[in-house]
Amino acid sequence: MEMTCCALRKKHIHILSAISAAICMSAHGGHVADAQEIMMKEAWKNAISCVPDLYMTDTLSLCFLGDVMMHTTQIVEAQSNGRYDFSSYFELIEDRISSADLAIANMEFTLGGEPYTGYPCFSAPDSFADYLADVGFDVFLAANNHIFDRGSSGAARTLDIYRRSGEEKGILFTGLAGNEKERNANTPLIILRKGIRIGLINMTYGTNLGRDESWPRTNYIGERDFLKEAFERARNKGADLVIALPHWGPEYVLRHSSAQEETASSLADYGADVIIGAHPHVVQDTSSIKGVPVAYSLGNAVSNMSAPNTQLELMVTLKIVRHKNGDIEVLPLELTWLWCSRPGGFRKSYTVIPVEEYIGSKETWMGTWEYEKMITTYERVKNHIK
């Protein structure tokens, strides 16, 4: 039977008390029935009452970004002499990504090989995954509607590159698996940092193209029995906190749908402690359901989209505190507003900008029109979803 940290600590105290009583009885020739009558030395009393803390107080920080995309224009703009340069993308927030204990991104593309293509069938250059790893991302989320854009072979190739990234750069991934063993191993994906065990469960509403072989497989929201088992496995593997990462919801809509809310309610019933969603390509509202905090959509992390609201995004920072007695405390979600500037806006290339730090910097932008678009979009969306 699983025992909580508090219960373990109490058990520790009881054991020490029993041992001390036994020592005292032995020293005085007493019997068990006489244990409470024994006069203990003051030093022994102090040793028993001063039970050491089980843990050092520590805080684990998790950073989540939305849809990392690779449109055709991005591929063309990044290419130079047969190589691809994405270095400007997260330059202004790289310190936040790399300083997080875990940085997690939704990979809205495949690594299906050449020819590299954007919408509607995404296949990004292999070096894009290397860049994201070098920036500081630790976990790639692969369950999304584009994961089979290049069929099963494209998904299998994506898996091969993610596995290589794991061996070479320590990258972890979830939401896609090449066989049953791998699926059980990464759904849930269990990660231990600073003595806190996190479980990540990633799933999608569907895929644009179906797989043409039994494997690889992604995780679907409709696989209710499988998801219930995944949450159970997370707890059985000792997860202190389980985070659900659904790919869901209507595109370009600023508030969550009833279907998203129903799914969030089910995920909370399964055992989700936090829910952070992606897919709509715009920021949606944040709320809670059954006591579980929900960020319904973070928007696009980086893309070539320019339609209304699609350049504004959120970075969610989740901080988890383990106290000295072993208790886990989840602090309120921290929201950082970001803007994906396209070439000719802030700079010559794509750049993700922390909005509130750049308010009042209009004169530093190449295209002041995009600065004005950022400000009006930020004010409009923030007011709409609050």
C-alpha positions as CSV (number, residue, x, y, z in Angstrom):
1,M,0.0,0.0,0.0
2,E,1.4,3.4,-1.0
3,M,2.2,5.7,2.0
4,T,2.2,9.5,1.9
5,C,5.3,11.4,2.9
6,C,3.6,12.7,6.0
7,A,2.6,9.2,7.0
8,L,6.2,8.1,6.5
9,R,7.5,10.9,8.7
10,K,5.0,9.9,11.5
11,K,6.0,6.3,11.1
12,H,9.7,7.4,11.5
13,I,8.8,9.1,14.8
14,H,6.9,6.1,16.1
15,I,9.7,3.8,15.3
16,L,12.3,6.0,17.0
17,S,10.0,6.2,20.1
18,A,9.6,2.5,20.3
19,I,13.3,1.8,19.9
20,S,14.1,4.4,22.6
21,A,11.6,2.8,24.9
22,A,13.1,-0.6,24.3
23,I,16.6,0.7,25.0
24,C,15.4,2.3,28.2
25,M,13.7,-0.9,29.4
26,S,16.8,-2.9,28.7
27,A,18.9,-0.5,30.6
28,H,16.6,-0.6,33.6
29,G,15.6,-4.2,33.5
30,G,12.0,-3.2,32.8
31,H,9.2,-4.9,30.9
32,V,7.1,-3.7,28.0
33,A,4.1,-3.0,30.2
34,D,6.3,-0.7,32.3
35,A,7.7,1.3,29.3
36,Q,5.7,4.4,30.1
37,E,6.9,4.4,33.7
38,I,10.6,4.6,32.8
39,M,12.5,7.8,33.5
40,M,14.6,8.6,30.4
41,K,17.7,10.7,30.4
42,E,17.2,14.2,29.1
43,A,19.7,13.7,26.2
44,W,17.6,10.7,25.1
45,K,14.4,12.7,25.2
46,N,16.0,15.4,23.0
47,A,17.2,12.9,20.5
48,I,13.7,11.4,20.1
49,S,11.9,14.8,19.9
50,C,14.3,16.3,17.3
51,V,13.4,14.2,14.3
52,P,15.3,15.5,11.3
53,D,13.4,16.9,8.3
54,L,12.9,14.4,5.5
55,Y,13.6,17.0,2.7
56,M,15.3,20.3,2.1
57,T,12.7,22.9,0.9
58,D,13.2,23.2,-2.9
59,T,11.3,24.7,-5.9
60,L,11.0,23.0,-9.2
61,S,10.2,25.3,-12.2
62,L,8.6,24.1,-15.4
63,C,8.4,26.2,-18.6
64,F,5.7,25.5,-21.3
65,L,5.5,27.0,-24.8
66,G,2.8,26.4,-27.4
67,D,3.0,25.3,-31.0
68,V,6.5,25.3,-32.4
69,M,5.8,25.4,-36.2
70,M,7.9,25.4,-39.4
71,H,6.1,27.0,-42.3
72,T,7.6,27.1,-45.8
73,T,8.5,30.7,-45.5
74,Q,10.5,29.9,-42.3
75,I,12.3,27.1,-44.1
76,V,13.3,29.5,-47.0
77,E,14.2,32.3,-44.8
78,A,16.5,30.1,-42.6
79,Q,18.4,28.5,-45.4
80,S,21.9,29.6,-46.2
81,N,24.5,27.6,-48.2
82,G,22.7,24.4,-47.5
83,R,22.4,25.0,-43.8
84,Y,19.6,26.4,-41.6
85,D,19.9,29.2,-39.1
86,F,17.1,29.5,-36.5
87,S,19.2,31.3,-33.9
88,S,17.0,34.4,-33.8
89,Y,13.9,32.6,-32.8
90,F,14.2,32.3,-29.1
91,E,17.2,34.6,-28.5
92,L,15.3,37.1,-26.3
93,I,13.9,34.4,-24.0
94,E,16.6,31.8,-24.2
95,D,17.7,32.5,-20.6
96,R,14.2,31.8,-19.4
97,I,14.0,28.5,-21.3
98,S,17.5,27.3,-20.3
99,S,17.1,28.3,-16.6
100,A,13.9,26.3,-16.1
101,D,14.4,22.9,-14.5
102,L,12.2,21.5,-17.3
103,A,11.3,23.3,-20.5
104,I,8.6,21.7,-22.7
105,A,7.5,22.5,-26.2
106,N,4.7,21.3,-28.5
107,M,6.4,20.1,-31.8
108,E,3.8,20.9,-34.4
109,F,5.6,19.2,-37.3
110,T,7.3,16.0,-38.4
111,L,11.0,15.4,-39.2
112,G,10.0,13.4,-42.2
113,G,13.0,14.2,-44.3
114,E,13.4,16.1,-47.6
115,P,11.8,17.7,-49.4
116,Y,11.2,20.0,-46.4
117,T,7.7,21.4,-46.5
118,G,5.4,23.6,-44.5
119,Y,1.6,23.7,-44.4
120,P,-0.4,21.5,-45.0
121,C,2.0,18.6,-44.7
122,F,4.9,19.7,-42.4
123,S,8.4,18.3,-42.6
124,A,11.0,20.4,-40.9
125,P,14.8,20.3,-41.3
126,D,16.4,17.9,-38.8
127,S,18.6,20.7,-37.5
128,F,15.5,22.4,-36.1
129,A,15.2,19.8,-33.4
130,D,18.9,20.3,-32.6
131,Y,18.4,24.0,-32.3
132,L,15.5,23.6,-29.9
133,A,17.6,21.2,-27.7
134,D,20.5,23.6,-27.7
135,V,18.3,26.5,-26.7
136,G,17.4,24.6,-23.6
137,F,14.2,22.6,-24.2
138,D,14.1,19.3,-22.4
139,V,10.9,17.7,-23.5
140,F,9.3,17.5,-27.0
141,L,5.5,16.9,-27.2
142,A,4.7,14.8,-30.3
143,A,0.9,14.2,-30.0
144,N,-0.7,16.6,-32.5
145,N,-2.8,16.6,-35.6
146,H,0.3,16.9,-37.9
147,I,2.3,14.0,-36.6
148,F,1.3,11.7,-39.6
149,D,1.7,14.4,-42.3
150,R,4.3,12.2,-43.9
151,G,2.6,8.9,-43.0
152,S,3.9,6.2,-40.7
153,S,7.4,6.4,-42.3
154,G,7.6,10.2,-41.5
155,A,6.5,9.6,-37.9
156,A,9.0,6.7,-37.6
157,R,11.8,9.0,-38.9
158,T,10.7,11.7,-36.4
159,L,11.0,9.1,-33.6
160,D,14.5,8.1,-34.7
161,I,15.7,11.7,-34.5
162,Y,14.1,12.2,-31.1
163,R,15.8,9.1,-29.8
164,R,19.1,10.3,-31.2
165,S,18.5,13.6,-29.5
166,G,17.9,11.7,-26.3
167,E,21.2,9.9,-26.6
168,E,23.2,13.0,-27.6
169,K,21.5,15.8,-25.9
170,G,19.4,14.3,-23.2
171,I,16.1,15.2,-24.8
172,L,12.9,13.4,-23.7
173,F,9.7,13.0,-25.7
174,T,6.2,11.8,-25.2
175,G,3.0,11.4,-27.3
176,L,4.5,9.2,-29.9
177,A,5.9,5.6,-29.7
178,G,7.3,3.0,-32.1
179,N,6.0,0.0,-30.1
180,E,4.1,-1.0,-27.0
181,K,7.1,-1.0,-24.7
182,E,8.1,2.6,-25.8
183,R,4.5,3.8,-25.4
184,N,4.2,2.4,-21.9
185,A,7.6,4.0,-21.1
186,N,6.8,7.5,-22.3
187,T,3.0,7.7,-21.5
188,P,3.3,8.7,-18.8
189,L,6.7,10.2,-19.2
190,I,8.1,10.2,-15.6
191,I,10.8,12.8,-14.9
192,L,12.6,13.2,-11.5
193,R,14.1,16.6,-10.8
194,K,15.1,18.0,-7.4
195,G,13.5,15.1,-5.6
196,I,10.1,15.8,-7.3
197,R,8.7,13.2,-9.7
198,I,6.6,14.7,-12.5
199,G,4.4,12.7,-14.9
200,L,3.6,14.1,-18.3
201,I,0.7,12.7,-20.4
202,N,0.3,14.1,-24.0
203,M,-2.6,13.4,-26.3
204,T,-4.3,14.8,-29.4
205,Y,-7.9,15.1,-30.6
206,G,-6.9,13.4,-33.9
207,T,-4.5,13.5,-36.8
208,N,-5.0,15.0,-40.3
209,L,-3.7,11.8,-41.9
210,G,-4.0,8.4,-40.4
211,R,-1.1,6.0,-39.9
212,D,-0.7,3.3,-42.6
213,E,0.8,0.8,-40.3
214,S,0.0,-0.4,-36.7
215,W,3.1,1.5,-35.4
216,P,4.2,4.2,-34.7
217,R,1.2,5.4,-32.7
218,T,0.2,8.6,-31.0
219,N,-2.1,9.1,-28.1
220,Y,-5.7,10.1,-28.7
221,I,-8.1,11.9,-26.3
222,G,-10.8,9.4,-27.3
223,E,-8.8,6.5,-25.9
224,R,-10.3,6.9,-22.5
225,D,-9.4,3.5,-21.1
226,F,-5.8,3.9,-22.2
227,L,-5.6,7.4,-20.7
228,K,-7.1,6.2,-17.4
229,E,-4.5,3.5,-17.3
230,A,-1.7,6.0,-18.1
231,F,-2.8,8.2,-15.1
232,E,-2.8,5.1,-12.9
233,R,0.6,4.1,-14.1
234,A,1.9,7.6,-13.3
235,R,0.8,7.3,-9.6
236,N,2.1,3.7,-9.4
237,K,5.4,5.0,-10.6
238,G,5.5,7.5,-7.8
239,A,4.5,10.7,-9.6
240,D,4.1,13.6,-7.2
241,L,2.3,15.6,-9.8
242,V,0.7,14.6,-13.1
243,I,0.3,17.1,-15.9
244,A,-2.1,16.5,-18.8
245,L,-1.0,18.1,-22.2
246,P,-3.9,17.9,-24.6
247,H,-3.9,19.0,-28.3
248,W,-7.5,20.1,-28.7
249,G,-10.0,22.8,-29.3
250,P,-11.4,25.0,-32.2
251,E,-8.8,27.0,-34.1
252,Y,-8.6,30.8,-33.8
253,V,-11.2,31.0,-31.0
254,L,-10.1,33.0,-28.0
255,R,-12.2,31.2,-25.4
256,H,-12.4,27.4,-24.7
257,S,-15.2,25.3,-26.0
258,S,-17.7,23.2,-24.1
259,A,-16.0,20.1,-25.6
260,Q,-12.6,21.3,-24.2
261,E,-14.3,21.8,-20.8
262,E,-15.8,18.3,-20.8
263,T,-12.4,16.8,-21.7
264,A,-10.7,18.9,-18.9
265,S,-13.3,17.6,-16.5
266,S,-12.5,14.0,-17.5
267,L,-8.8,14.5,-17.2
268,A,-9.3,15.9,-13.8
269,D,-11.3,12.8,-12.9
270,Y,-8.5,10.6,-14.2
271,G,-6.0,12.3,-11.9
272,A,-4.6,15.3,-13.7
273,D,-3.2,17.9,-11.3
274,V,-2.6,20.6,-14.0
275,I,-3.8,20.8,-17.6
276,I,-2.0,22.8,-20.3
277,G,-3.3,22.8,-23.8
278,A,-2.3,23.6,-27.4
279,H,-3.6,23.6,-31.0
280,P,-6.0,26.6,-31.5
281,H,-3.1,28.8,-32.7
282,V,-4.3,31.6,-30.4
283,V,-4.2,32.2,-26.7
284,Q,-7.3,31.0,-24.8
285,D,-8.5,31.7,-21.3
286,T,-7.1,30.1,-18.2
287,S,-9.3,28.8,-15.4
288,S,-9.7,25.8,-13.1
289,I,-12.0,22.8,-13.1
290,K,-12.6,20.6,-10.0
291,G,-9.7,22.4,-8.4
292,V,-7.3,21.7,-11.3
293,P,-5.7,24.7,-13.0
294,V,-6.3,24.7,-16.8
295,A,-4.5,26.8,-19.5
296,Y,-6.6,25.9,-22.5
297,S,-4.3,27.2,-25.2
298,L,-0.9,28.9,-25.2
299,G,-1.1,29.9,-28.9
300,N,1.9,29.6,-31.3
301,A,5.4,29.6,-30.0
302,V,6.9,30.4,-33.4
303,S,5.2,30.3,-36.8
304,N,4.7,32.3,-40.0
305,M,1.1,33.0,-39.1
306,S,-0.1,36.6,-39.3
307,A,-3.9,36.3,-39.0
308,P,-5.5,38.2,-36.2
309,N,-4.3,37.0,-32.7
310,T,-2.0,34.3,-34.1
311,Q,1.3,36.1,-33.3
312,L,0.4,36.6,-29.6
313,E,1.2,33.7,-27.3
314,L,1.8,32.7,-23.7
315,M,4.7,31.1,-21.9
316,V,3.4,29.3,-18.8
317,T,5.7,28.8,-15.8
318,L,4.7,26.3,-13.2
319,K,6.5,26.2,-9.9
320,I,6.2,23.3,-7.5
321,V,7.5,23.5,-3.9
322,R,8.5,20.5,-1.9
323,H,8.4,21.4,1.8
324,K,10.6,20.0,4.5
325,N,8.0,17.5,5.6
326,G,7.6,16.2,2.1
327,D,4.4,18.0,1.2
328,I,4.0,19.2,-2.4
329,E,2.6,22.7,-3.1
330,V,1.7,23.8,-6.6
331,L,1.9,27.6,-7.0
332,P,-0.5,29.6,-9.3
333,L,0.4,29.5,-13.0
334,E,2.7,32.4,-14.1
335,L,1.8,33.8,-17.5
336,T,4.3,35.6,-19.7
337,W,2.9,37.3,-22.8
338,L,5.0,36.7,-25.9
339,W,4.9,37.9,-29.5
340,C,6.2,36.1,-32.6
341,S,7.6,38.9,-34.8
342,R,7.9,37.9,-38.5
343,P,10.8,39.1,-40.8
344,G,10.8,42.9,-41.2
345,G,8.9,43.5,-37.9
346,F,11.3,43.6,-35.0
347,R,14.3,42.3,-36.9
348,K,15.1,40.7,-40.3
349,S,14.2,37.3,-39.0
350,Y,11.6,35.6,-36.8
351,T,12.0,36.7,-33.1
352,V,9.9,35.8,-30.1
353,I,9.5,38.9,-27.9
354,P,8.5,39.2,-24.2
355,V,5.7,41.8,-24.8
356,E,5.6,43.6,-21.5
357,E,9.3,44.3,-21.6
358,Y,9.1,45.8,-25.0
359,I,6.2,48.2,-24.5
360,G,7.4,51.7,-25.3
361,S,10.2,50.4,-27.7
362,K,8.6,51.4,-30.9
363,E,11.6,53.3,-32.2
364,T,13.8,50.1,-32.1
365,W,11.6,48.1,-34.5
366,M,12.3,47.8,-38.2
367,G,8.6,47.9,-38.9
368,T,6.8,50.1,-36.5
369,W,3.5,48.9,-37.9
370,E,4.1,45.5,-36.3
371,Y,4.9,47.1,-33.0
372,E,1.5,48.7,-33.1
373,K,-0.1,45.4,-34.1
374,M,1.5,43.7,-31.1
375,I,0.2,46.4,-28.7
376,T,-3.3,46.4,-30.0
377,T,-3.5,42.6,-30.1
378,Y,-2.1,42.2,-26.6
379,E,-4.6,44.7,-25.2
380,R,-7.5,43.2,-27.1
381,V,-6.8,39.5,-26.3
382,K,-5.9,40.1,-22.7
383,N,-9.2,42.0,-22.1
384,H,-11.2,39.3,-24.0
385,I,-10.0,36.3,-22.1
386,K,-9.7,37.6,-18.5
